[in-house]
Every structure is written in structure tokens, then in C-alpha cells.
């Protein structure tokens, strides 16, 4: 079989290595064209047939993405493979637009190139040019990623707008729904999380089918114990009634009953990351044992541990213990306690901290609540960091940039531009490096500075809001109260009485 491969990379060594690799391993009779930049690649692709193109994305002059567009005009069925350090979310956007076949992260492994090449040559030999499944897969990836971020409260407005653009959805009004099917009533015992998720997924798909005549678009995410559905673009004005009616019909069609929490109608999908955690928390505390890891007390405790604030950590641990008790009345609070400790330890690892061994896990003999309470406090305080954890260069760069700019009206996209990565990649990087989303860390810095000004100056709350990037005093008060547990006025009063 005769076919043509085009390679474009501005790095001579990588270009030569790729050319040698393809000459050794390309099946059939392959003609290999080599371009040192995007402009030459576009010229070669415009002048002659090209069956497979391996294009570096970032090249001087014309990028690989721009060259791909030109090559597509002359070769509409060419198989495109991008080579770059861009994140996968960014690839999904270009995959949808340019019908890319694959995306390889640099430095590219030889085995990955050969594997992709063999698959593409097989496609050519079958003369099968259908990209529908790949595009659908890319779209599903975008949907699942943005849904997960919104569920976890990590999706920044810019990320949501970006994802909506990829999914061709306009920012719109709608409803957020969290559903817990009663899996205990399933005819067969569900042993694994994969089995539970599969049943929840079928249940949620049945619900989506019931609502297909009411909403134009719906975003779905299934988890082992719950399903989340965003119902968008109402066709009729009775969306809430339709959702409740569909849920009432499902036991007859699926054999499963459920409990659910439905939001009020929101006017913009940008508010969903604030809505979903509350719906999930209400549902879990009402119908299930366990303490939510996104509770404000847990987050405040983790912040206090990182800052080495022992007195505050003790106080928050006591408060958290009181939150555990109401959901553990039927049994020992051990499970909830261990879940929180594991979450705190994992969060510490994300900060570069190596936590000590979890001794209480083996202490199964402890059943007395007072003993458990004491052991829980000891395990929490063992995570106290009196010195800053060792950070890698990227984490230091993020912290330095945010500490330099937090008083300004900065956005996630500005930090992404500073780091040279996409908005989505930047969001994930910040969450991994700092342990919290961009907006939360930004507010933490602003609240810290606001506290200093409250304690050391006579500035008004409005003046402090202007100085710390909040701009509006009401917004400062709301965020300050959320993070510190008391209002700015109460905080200042306490400091003055000391």
C-alpha cells in the first residue's frame, strides 16, 4: 500500500528522530515528507496528497493547528496527529474542530508513535474515514471533565464557558438535580463500585430519556451512589414539574425508587459549582451516614494544619467531631472519622507533605466514643506543619504570582497565560499544587490580608475591601465569615479586646 506521511516539527533532533523511526517501522510503502515549521508543512500539504500528518502544535510562524487547517483544505480525509505539551482538554477542542485522530505528549515514546501509525495505516487500507465515534468520545470527555469539576466545586467561570463552547451550548437557565437510587432494592447484590455506577448510569439515562421532550440539552454524570443531571434550555415553562413527574414515573420503569434534591431554577450555568455541593450535602446528611469532605469545617481545619495554627486546629477538630456525631448515631463514628483523616492526609500529600503513619486505623479495639475522640484529635494534630512544606518550582511560581497579584482583579486565565498553559490545565495544576481551587486560594490570601488590616488599622470595611481585591464590602464580609467563622466586625472586636 502506498501512502504519504508528513512530519512537521521545529526541533531538528525531534524531527530527525521521528523521521528515522517512521522509516524503520512504517508498514507498506510510505513516502515521508519533512517540514521544519508550520509554514512549510502547509505548503507541502497544499501542493500534494497527504494521508497522515504528524504536526507539532507550537512552531514559529504558523502553528501546527493552523497548518492542519490548510492541509485539510487539500486533503479532507488526512489523518491528523498532534505532538505537543498542551493538556488533553485543549486537544479535545481542536479534535472536535479539526477531526484529529490522536494526540501525543512530548517527549513522545517510540512505542506510542508506532502504535498510532499502525492503526492509521489500517484505517487507510480499509478506506474508512468515519470520525464520528472519535468526535463523540472527545465530546463525552469534555462533558465528564466539566461535570466532575462542577460537582467538586472546582470549575471556574472561564472553564465553564470554555466547555460550553466546546459542547456548543449557550449559557442558559435550568435546573440542577442530584439523585440517589435505592441500590439496596436492586434484584442482585452489587458488589463493586463499577456495578453500582453502571446501575446509576442506566437509571439516569432513563430519566434523561423521560425529559428529552422538555429540555433541549442535558448534562449527565453518574457516580457509584448518585447521579447528577443538569437540565438546560427548557422547551416548556413547566420544567420543575416535568422533572418531579419523571422521577415519580421511574420506579415503574426501572424498578428502583430514589431520593433526590432539585435546585431552584438558575439563570446561568456559571452558578452550578456553588449549587451542587449544597444539594449533595443536604441529600447525604438526610439519607446517608458520613460527613462531606467539602464542608467548611474540614476546609478550615486543613488550612489551620498547613499554617501550623495548633489552637485553631484543636478548636476546629472539636467542632468537626460534633458534626460527625449526628450522622453516626446508629453506629460508631469510626468510619466517618477515618474518612476525614484519609482526606486530610491526601490533601497534605498534594501540598508536598509526607504525613505520619495513621496509627488509629489498626486500633480496632477502641470503641468508646471519648477514646475515639481523643485518638481523632491526636491524629489530626499529627498533621500540623510548623514549617512550610517543600515545594517544587511550579508550586512556588504559582504562589509567588498569586501573592503578587491577589489584591488585583485577577483571573484564572491571567495565571494560565503567565504559566503558558490552557485555562483547564492551569485549574488542575493549581488544585494539585495548592490543595484548593484557584478562587478559594485567592480568597484565602485576600482574607488573610483583610485580617491584618482589621487588626492593625482603623480602615473601614469598605476601604479594606478596596485594598484586598474584594471591591465590595458585602462580598468581603461574606467570604471572610465563610473562611474565618466570624464577621470582619467581630474579628476586629476580638483583636482589640486582647
N, C-alpha and C positions, 0 to 999 in steps of 0.2 A: 504493500500500500504506500502510495506517495502522498506526502503532506508537508506543510511548511510551518516551522516554528520560528517565532520572532522573540528575541530576548532584548530587553532594554533595561540598563542599569548604569548609573553614572559612576559607580565604584569599579575601577578596572579589575581589581583582583576578584571581586564577587562575580563580575560579568564573565571573566575568563574561566573561573571555576565552574560556573553554571553551563557555559558552552561545552567545556570538556566533559562534564557529567552527562549532558544530553547526547553528545556524540557517542559516548560509551553505552548508554542504556536506552536510547530511543528505539522503540521497535519499528520494524519496517524500514522504508527508505525515507528518512527525514532530511529535509533541506533546512538548514539553520541560518537565520539572519540575525545579525548582532547590531544593536544601536547603542551609542554611548550616552544618549539623552532622549527625552521625550519628543523633541522636535524631529530628530532623525527617525525615530520609531514611527511617528505619524506619517512622515514622507514615504518610508518603506511600505507601511501598511496601506497607504493610498495608491501606491503605484502597482501593486501586485497582490495576488491572493494570499491570505494568511489564514491558517487553520487554527493555530494555537499561539497565543501571545502571553508571555510572562513579563510583567511590567512592574518595575519599582514605582511606588507611588510618588515619593519625594525625589524629584530631579530638577536641576536648574532649568529655567526657561519654561518649558511645557511639562507639566506633571504627568505621571503615568495615567491618572484619571482622565486628564484632558486628551492625552494621546489615544486612550481607549475609545473615546467618543469619535475621534477621527477615523480610527481603524474600523469601528462599527459601520460607518457610512459605506465603506468599500467592501467590507466583509461582515455582513449582518449575522452570519452564523458562526463567526470566530469564537473559539473558547478562550475566555479571558481569565488569567490568574494574576492576582496582585501580590507583590512582595513588599513588605514594609513593617514598621513597628507600630502602625496605627492599631488602636484597640478594635475588638471584634464588633462592637456596636457601630462604629464608624463604617466598618466593612459592610454591615447589613444595609446601611443607607445606600451605598454605591452598588451593592449586589442587586438591590431592587431596581435601581435606575439603569444599570449597565448590563444586567444579566450575567454577572460574574460567576464563574464556575467554582472558584476556590480562592483562598487567601492564606498565604504562608508568612509566618512571623520570622523576621530576621533575628539572628543568623539562621538561615534555612538549613534544615537537616537533609542530607542527600536522600535518605530513605523516603522522606515526605515528598520530595520533588519527583522521584521515580514512581512512587505510588500514584500521585496525581496524574503524571504523564501517561501511565498505562491506562488509567481509567478514561482519560480524554481520547486517547487513540482508539480505545474500544468504542466509545461513543461515535467517533468519526466513521469507523468501519461499519457501524450499524446505521449510519446516516440518520441518527435520531437527534434532532435538535431541540427537543422539548425542554424548556427551562422552568416549566410551571411548578414542578414539585420543589425545586430549589428556591424559587421565589417565595412559595408558600412557607417553606421551612424558615427562611430568613424573616418573614413577617411574623411567624409564630415566635421566633426567638425574641424579636423586638417587643412583642406583646407580653411575653412571660417576664422579660427583664424589667420592663417598666412597672408591671403589676407587682412584682416582688419588691421593688424599691418603694412603691407607694404603700404597700402593706406594712413594710418595716419603717415607714415614715422617713425614708432617706431620699425621696425624689425631690430634687429642686425644681422650681418652676421652669427653668430653662431646659432641663432634661425632659420634663413632661411635654413641653411644646415641641421639642425635637422629636420625641417618639410619636406624638400625634401627627406630625408632618410625615414621618415615615409610613405610618399606618393610614395616611390620607383621611384623617379625622379632624374636623374643625373643633376648636374649643367650644364646649357646649354644656348645657344644663343636663341634669339627670339624677340618678339615684345610686347610692352605694348599698350593697346588700351582702351581709355575711350569714352563711347558713351552716348549721351543724346537723347533718343527717344522723339519725339514731342507728349507728352501725351495730349496736348490740342486737337489734332486731333482724339483722341480715340473716338469710337462711343458713349460711355457712359461717363457720368461725373464721374471722380474718386475722391471720397470724402475723403478717408483716405490714410495715408502713406502705410498701408498694401496693399491696392488695387493698388497703384502706383507701389510698389515694385513687386507685382505679375505680372503686365504687363511688367515691365522692365525685369524681370526674363524670361518670355516667349520669349521676343524679343532677349535676349542674348543667350538663348538656341537655338533659330532658327539660330542665327549667328554661334554658335559653330557647329551646325549640318552642315551648309554650308561649314565650314572649316575643317571638320573631315578628308577629304582626303588629306589635305595639311599639317596639323600638327599632330604629334603623341599624344601630351599632351596639354591640355588647362585648365587653372585655371580660374574660373569664380566667380564673386561676383556681386550681384545685390543690388542696393540701390533704394530708392523711386524716385530719379531723374536721376540716372546714372547707367550704367553698366560698369564693368571693366573686361577685358579679357586679360590674359597672354597667348600668343600663343608660344608654345615651341616645339623644336625638329622638324624642317621643314623636310618634305619628299621631297620637291622640292625646287629649288633655287629661286622661284618667290613668296615668302611668302607675301611681301608687296603688290604686285599686286593682289594676291588672296584675301587678306583682303579687299582692296578697291573695288574689283569686287563684293565680297559677300555683302558688305554694300550697293552697288548700286542695288543689286537684292532684298534686303529685303523689300523695300516699296511695291513691287508687291506681296510678300508672306505674309507679316504681316499687310499691310495697314498703316504702320507708317513710316514716314521719320525720319531722325535723323541728328544730327551734331556730329562730333567726332574729337578726337585728337589721332594720331597714332605716336608712338615713332620711332626713327630710330632703326635699328637692334642693340640690345645689345648683348654683347658677354658672359655675365654672369648674372644670375638672381639676384646676390647679389647687382647689381646696381639699381634694380627696386624701392626700397624705395626712392631713390633720383630722379628717373624719374617720378613716378606717381604724386607727388604733383604738379610738374610743368605742366604736361598735364591737370590735373584737374583745376588748377588755370587759365591757358590760356582759357580753354573751358568756365569756369564760367564767367570770365571777358568779354569774347567776346559775349556770348549768354544769360547772365542772370545777374540780379541785385544781389548785395551783395559783401561783402569783405571777402576773405578767412581768416579763423582763423589761418591758418598755415603761414600767411605772416610774413616776417621777422620783420616788424614794430610792429605787435601785440606781437610777442615773446619778442622783445627787451623792449617793454613797460611793459610787465608783469615782466620781470627781474628787471627793474628800480623800479617798485612799491614795489616789495618784498625787495629790498635793501634800500628803503626809499630815493631814489635819486629824489627829487622833481623837480629840474631844468631839469634834463634829461627826467623825465616823462612828464613834460609840453611840451618840445620840440617834443617828440615822439607823444604825443596826437595831437599836431598841424599837424605833418606830416601825421598821420593816418586820420585826418579829411580831408585832401587834397586827400587822397586815396579814401575816401568814395564818394566825390562829383562826379567823372566821372561816377560812376555806379548808381547815383541817380538823373540823370538829368530830368527824366520823372516824378519824384515824390519827396516827402520829404525824406531826408536821415534818418528819424527817425528809420525805420526798421533795416537798417544796423547798426545804432548807438546802438540800443538796443541789437542786436545780439552780437556785440563786448562786450558790458558791461556785458551781461549774461555770455559770455565765460570767461572774466576776473574774474568775481565773482566766477564761478565754479572752475576755476583754483586756486583761493585763498583758497577756501574750501579744495581743495586737499592738500594744504600746511598747513592745520590746522588753517586757519584764518577764523573768522566769519565776513563776510562783512556787512556793514550797509545796511539798507533798501534802495531799489532802488526807490528814490522819483520820478525820471523823468518818470517812467512808467505810473504814473497817470496824468502827466501833458500833457494831450492830446490837451490842448488849444494852446500850444506852436507850432507854425508853421514857424515863422520867422527863417531863417537859422542862423542868428547871435545869436539869443537867444538859439537855439538848440546847436549851437557850444559852447556857454558859459556853458550851462547846462551839455553838454557832458564832458567838461573839469572838471567841479566840481565833477561829478560822478566818473570820473577816479581817480582824486586826493584823493577822499574819501577812496580809497583802499590802499593808501600809508601805508606801515608798517615801522615805525621808530624803532621798536624793533622786534627781531626775533620772529616768531610765536611759540606757544607752540608745541613741537614735541613729538611724542611717542618714546619709546625706540628703535624700529626698525628703524625709520627715523634717529634718532641720530646715530645709529650704521652704517647706510649706509653713512651718511655724513662724519662721522669720518674716516671710511675706505677709502673713496674716497679722502678726504683731505690729508690722509697719503700717498696715492699711486698715485695721479694723474700725478706726474712727471715721472712715470714709464710707460712701455709699457703694461698697464693693460688691461684686457678684461672682458667682462660681465661674462664669465664662472668662472673667478677667484673670482669675488664678489659672484657669486652663491655658489661656494664651501665654501667660508667664512661664508655665511649665512646658509648653509646646505639645500639649495633648488635647484630645477631644473633651467636651464637657462631661460626657458619661464616664470616660476613663478617669478624669480628674475627680469626679464624685466618689468613685470606688476607691481611688488611691487615698483620698483624704480620710474616708471612713476607716480604711485599713490602718493608715498611719496614726491617726489621732483617736480612733476608737469611737468617734461620734461623727454624724454628718457635718458638712461644711457649715450650714446655717446654725447648728447648735454650738459648734466650737466658736463661731464668730460671736454669737450672743454671749457665750461664756466669757470671752475676752472683754466684751463691752460691759457686762455686768461687773466684772472684777474692777475695771477702771471706775465705773459708776460708784461702786462701794468705797473706793479710795477717796473719791471726791466728796461723797456724802460724809465720810468720817473726818475729813481734814479741811473742808471749806464750808462757806456759808452760801454757796451757789444754790439756786432754786433747782427743782427737779427738771424744769423746762430747760434751764441753762445746761444742766448736766446731760440731758438728752441730746442737745445740740453738740456737745463736746464728745460724746461717745458713739455717735453714729446712729442713734435711735431716731433722732429728728423729732419724734412726737413723744411728749411726756407720758401719755396714756400707754403707749407701746412699751416704753421703758418700764413703767410700773408693772405691766402685765408680765413681761419677761423676767424682770427682777424677782417678782413674787414667785414665779414658777421655779426659778433656779435656786433661790435662797430660802424660800419658805416663808418670808415675811416681806412686807411692802418697803419701798425706799424710806418712807417716813418713819416706820417702826425701826428700821435698821439704823437710821441716823439717831433716833431717840435712845436706842440701846447703847450705841457707841458713846454718846455724850454723858450717859449716867455711869460709865465705867471710870 
